[in-house]
Amino acid sequence: MGHAFAKFDAEGWNCKKCGRPLTPCSVNVEYMGSSFFVELPGCQECGFILIDDELALGRMLEVEKLLEDK
């Protein structure tokens, strides 16, 4: 089971390709040999995962810097 990586409310968001609502999905994120299961909004039909700007430029950037410093 993934950890909530960020507080992002996917309610009201739909997949552009499938039109289905985005729901919380467990996603395996890999970087520099490290692997993490996190919960992100995604499409159950096609597998699209939404990573919003705040997450990509905020929390993920912090984790990236921590891993690079190791």
N, C-alpha and C positions, 0 to 999 in steps of 0.2 A: 504494500500500500504506500502511496506517495505522500509526501509532506506537502502541505499547502505552501507554495513558494512565494506567493503574493496574494494579497486580498484583492481579487478582481471579480467583479460581479458580471457574469456572462449573460444574465437575464436580459432578454430582448435582443441578443446577438444571434444571427443566423449565419450558416455557412453560405458563402456566395456561390459556390459550385452546386451544392445539393439543396440549399434552402432549408435544411434541417436546423433546429435550435442547437446551439453549442451547450455542452454539458461538461461537468468536471471529468477529466480523463487522467489516468496515471500514465506518465510519460517518462521514459528513460533518457535523461540528459547526460551526454558524455563530453568531457573536456579534459585535455592533457592527461589521459589515462585514468581519470577519475569518472565514476559513474554514479548518478543520483536519480532516484525515482521521485518525481514531483507531481503534484496535481495542477493541471492547467486546463483551461476551457478548450474543448475540441469537438469535432464532428464525429459521431459514432458511425456514420455512413462511409465517408471517404478518408478519414484519418487526419484531416486538417487540424492543426494545433495553433491556437491564437496566442501569440506573445506580444502583448501591447508595448507601446513605447516606454512607459514608466518601468515596466519590468525589465525590458531589454537594456535600457540605459541607466537603470538604477540598481536593483538588487543583483541581477545577473552580472553586471559590470563589477560590482563589489566582490562577488564570489570569484570571478575571473582573476581579479587582481590578487586575491588571497591565494589562489592556486598557483599563480605565476611566481609568487614570493617564496613558495616552498622549495 
